[in-house]
Amino acid sequence: MANSGHVKKICCGVDASLEFFQQAQEHGADMVICHHGISWGESLATITGLNYQRVSRLLRHDMALYASHLPLDAHPTLGNNAQICRTLGLRKLKPFGMYNGKLIGFEGSLPKPRRFTTFARMVAEKIGKPLHTWDCGKKTVQRIAVVSGGAAGEIAEAGEKGIDVYLSGEQSLAAYNLAREYGINAIFAGHYATERFGVIAVGERLKKRFGVEVEFLDMGIAV
């Protein structure tokens, strides 16, 4: 969604919500970049209700909107999953996580084996809390698979491939049963927390390339 054509400041955030738009406006943004946008399938077929409130706020304050969902999960350098792997020091990355015919995550290896409890503490330090851990597999781990956000179901692929730890955002009961049956450890660090990485990386790239002011607005959502 375009604005009048001039961009001096960009605010980045995870969700294209009214609260985020308001904060971006207050911070002087004339463009916002989000991971979760406002258009899902035919959701903008009619501009009424909440759709109207979101679109009209952007128009009134001349803010452009750019949203990138699955492509930002899958991007090999700027994506959520690649950035998480880099943050955790994983090596020998290769695509992982088949979703609707496309690979959107990555798997890799720690430089050396670690206790699962030690690795979980590192995830808490580098990604944040709250953190849910399922100790259903090896006590010492090295192979890690990462798919950010609401991707609990991809734990089945991790189980089939003999991964030591599956890392995602939101947990589910079905995934818990799979973890027990495959004998695989899992860590769920929050949908929001695991999907901050991509928009932050995109913002930094735009700042370096175009010299535009960029700010990440952290809404602090513990989900």
Secondary structure as UniProt FT lines:
FT   STRAND          9..15
FT   HELIX           18..26
FT   TURN            27..28
FT   STRAND          31..36
FT   TURN            41..44
FT   HELIX           49..60
FT   TURN            61..62
FT   STRAND          64..67
FT   HELIX           70..74
FT   TURN            76..78
FT   HELIX           80..87
FT   TURN            88..89
FT   STRAND          91..99
FT   TURN            100..101
FT   STRAND          102..115
FT   HELIX           116..126
FT   STRAND          132..134
FT   STRAND          140..146
FT   HELIX           152..154
FT   HELIX           155..160
FT   TURN            161..162
FT   STRAND          165..168
FT   HELIX           173..182
FT   STRAND          185..188
FT   HELIX           191..194
FT   HELIX           197..210
FT   STRAND          213..216
//
